Amino acid sequence: MCYENPDELFRTTRRDPWPRNELGHTPLDDFDHFCAFSGLTETGVGHGAFAWAKASFVSAWLSRHDIGEKYQRQ
């Protein structure tokens, strides 16, 4: 299991290919935009905090995407 390991948690959410939202963005595109907008950098917060932020962001993005697809199919 990947408790206490954000890098492994991120790897478990990895999809090939990444899904895209209605704007054509992948979760990594949106995470990069979030980082640019908020000023979040791995150098600024350290690897652990950055990895947790990335794993959390991607996990939430994918959950939202999956829920949206579910309702579009109904």
GIZI-V111932 format. One record per residue. N is the residue number from 1. RES is the residue in three letters. SS is DSSP state (h for helix, s for strand, l for the rest). OMEGA is omega in radians with two decimals (* if undefined). D_CENTER is the distance of its C-alpha to the mean C-alpha in whole Angstrom. Layout:
BEGIN
n=<N/N>
res=<RES/RES>
ss=<SS/SS>
omega=<OMEGA/OMEGA>
d_center=<D_CENTER/D_CENTER>
END
This chain:
BEGIN
n=<1/2/3/4/5/6/7/8/9/10/11/12/13/14/15/16/17/18/19/20/21/22/23/24/25/26/27/28/29/30/31/32/33/34/35/36/37/38/39/40/41/42/43/44/45/46/47/48/49/50/51/52/53/54/55/56/57/58/59/60/61/62/63/64/65/66/67/68/69/70/71/72/73/74>
res=<MET/CYS/TYR/GLU/ASN/PRO/ASP/GLU/LEU/PHE/ARG/THR/THR/ARG/ARG/ASP/PRO/TRP/PRO/ARG/ASN/GLU/LEU/GLY/HIS/THR/PRO/LEU/ASP/ASP/PHE/ASP/HIS/PHE/CYS/ALA/PHE/SER/GLY/LEU/THR/GLU/THR/GLY/VAL/GLY/HIS/GLY/ALA/PHE/ALA/TRP/ALA/LYS/ALA/SER/PHE/VAL/SER/ALA/TRP/LEU/SER/ARG/HIS/ASP/ILE/GLY/GLU/LYS/TYR/GLN/ARG/GLN>
ss=<l/l/l/l/l/h/h/h/h/h/h/h/h/l/l/l/l/l/l/l/l/l/l/l/l/l/h/h/h/h/h/h/h/h/h/h/h/h/l/l/l/h/h/h/h/l/h/h/h/h/h/h/h/h/h/h/h/h/h/h/h/h/h/h/h/h/h/h/h/h/h/h/h/l>
omega=<-3.01/3.09/3.12/3.12/-3.08/3.11/3.11/3.09/3.10/3.14/3.14/3.12/-3.07/3.09/3.14/0.01/3.06/3.04/3.13/3.11/-3.08/3.10/-3.14/-3.11/3.00/3.08/3.12/3.04/-3.11/3.08/3.09/3.10/3.10/-3.14/3.13/-3.11/-3.05/-3.09/3.13/3.07/3.10/3.11/-3.08/-3.04/-3.09/-3.06/-3.07/-3.13/3.13/-3.14/3.09/3.13/-3.13/-3.14/-3.14/-3.13/-3.10/3.12/3.12/3.13/-3.12/3.10/3.13/3.13/-3.13/3.11/3.11/3.11/-3.13/-3.10/3.10/-3.13/-3.07/*>
d_center=<19/16/17/17/15/11/12/13/11/8/11/11/8/9/11/14/14/10/11/12/12/16/16/15/11/9/5/6/9/8/6/10/11/10/12/15/15/15/17/14/15/15/19/19/17/18/16/15/14/11/10/10/8/5/5/6/4/1/5/7/6/7/10/11/11/13/15/16/17/19/21/22/23/26>
END
